């Protein structure tokens, strides 16, 4: 994303934060803002690397044996369970409306 002054943003979380600045998409309260940041960190450091690795295996960009694939797949399933449990009794990860963590 090219912004004012020709500056570039290339990472999805940074682009989302830039576009959401000044809106409730970053959270409505200081606590919600901290929760959004927490979820973004989890998604960026845990979910995305597992997703990227599995996609590399599936599309043949990275070699793996069945044991390695099963291990990464199981880690991904556990990660998704954490997200599903957080959403079990609500519609959004943080608060009662959409945030960049949901996006």
C-alpha positions as CSV (number, residue, x, y, z in Angstrom):
1,X,0.0,0.0,0.0
2,X,1.4,3.4,-1.0
3,X,0.4,6.1,1.4
4,X,1.0,9.9,1.5
5,X,4.5,11.0,0.7
6,X,5.1,7.8,-1.3
7,X,5.7,5.7,1.8
8,X,5.0,2.0,1.4
9,X,3.4,-0.5,3.7
10,X,3.8,-4.1,2.7
11,X,2.7,-6.2,5.7
12,X,-1.0,-7.0,6.1
13,X,-1.2,-6.1,9.8
14,X,0.4,-2.7,9.2
15,X,-1.9,-2.0,6.3
16,X,-5.0,-3.0,8.4
17,X,-3.9,-0.8,11.2
18,X,-3.2,2.1,8.9
19,X,-6.6,1.8,7.2
20,X,-8.4,1.4,10.5
21,X,-6.8,4.3,12.3
22,X,-9.3,6.4,14.1
23,X,-12.1,3.8,13.8
24,X,-13.5,1.1,16.1
25,X,-11.8,-1.5,14.0
26,X,-8.9,-1.2,16.3
27,X,-11.1,-1.6,19.4
28,X,-13.5,0.8,21.2
29,X,-11.8,1.0,24.6
30,X,-8.1,0.8,25.7
31,X,-8.7,-2.8,26.9
32,X,-10.3,-3.8,23.5
33,X,-7.4,-2.1,21.7
34,X,-5.0,-4.2,23.8
35,X,-7.0,-7.3,23.0
36,X,-6.9,-6.6,19.3
37,X,-3.2,-6.2,19.5
38,X,-2.9,-9.4,21.4
39,X,-4.9,-11.3,18.8
40,X,-3.0,-9.8,16.0
41,X,0.2,-10.9,17.6
42,X,-1.1,-14.5,18.0
43,X,-2.3,-14.6,14.4
44,X,1.0,-13.1,13.1
45,X,3.4,-15.3,15.2
46,X,1.4,-18.6,15.5
47,X,-1.4,-19.0,12.9
48,X,0.3,-17.4,9.9
49,X,3.6,-19.4,10.0
50,X,1.7,-22.7,10.4
51,X,-0.7,-21.7,7.5
52,X,2.3,-20.7,5.3
53,X,4.2,-23.9,6.1
54,X,1.2,-26.1,5.3
55,X,0.5,-24.3,2.1
56,X,4.1,-24.8,1.1
57,X,3.8,-28.5,1.7
58,X,0.5,-28.8,-0.2
59,X,1.6,-26.9,-3.2
60,X,5.0,-28.6,-3.4
61,X,7.1,-25.5,-2.6
62,X,8.7,-27.3,0.3
63,X,9.4,-31.0,0.7
64,X,8.2,-32.8,3.8
65,X,7.6,-36.3,4.9
66,X,4.3,-37.6,6.3
67,X,5.5,-37.3,9.9
68,X,6.4,-33.6,9.5
69,X,3.2,-32.8,7.6
70,X,1.1,-34.5,10.4
71,X,3.0,-32.6,13.1
72,X,2.5,-29.2,11.5
73,X,-1.2,-30.1,10.6
74,X,-1.8,-31.1,14.3
75,X,-0.2,-27.8,15.5
76,X,-2.5,-25.9,13.1
77,X,-5.6,-27.8,14.4
78,X,-4.7,-26.9,18.0
79,X,-4.2,-23.3,17.0
80,X,-7.6,-23.1,15.3
81,X,-9.2,-24.7,18.4
82,X,-7.9,-21.7,20.4
83,X,-9.5,-19.3,18.0
84,X,-12.7,-21.4,17.8
85,X,-12.9,-21.5,21.6
86,X,-12.5,-17.7,21.8
87,X,-15.5,-17.4,19.4
88,X,-17.6,-20.1,21.0
89,X,-20.1,-17.8,22.7
90,X,-19.7,-14.7,20.6
91,X,-19.5,-13.4,17.1
92,X,-16.2,-11.4,17.2
93,X,-12.8,-12.0,18.7
94,X,-12.9,-8.7,20.6
95,X,-16.0,-6.9,21.9
96,X,-19.3,-6.8,20.1
97,X,-18.2,-5.6,16.7
98,X,-15.8,-6.3,13.9
99,X,-12.1,-5.5,14.4
100,X,-8.9,-6.0,12.4
101,X,-8.3,-9.2,14.4
102,X,-11.4,-10.7,12.8
103,X,-10.3,-9.5,9.4
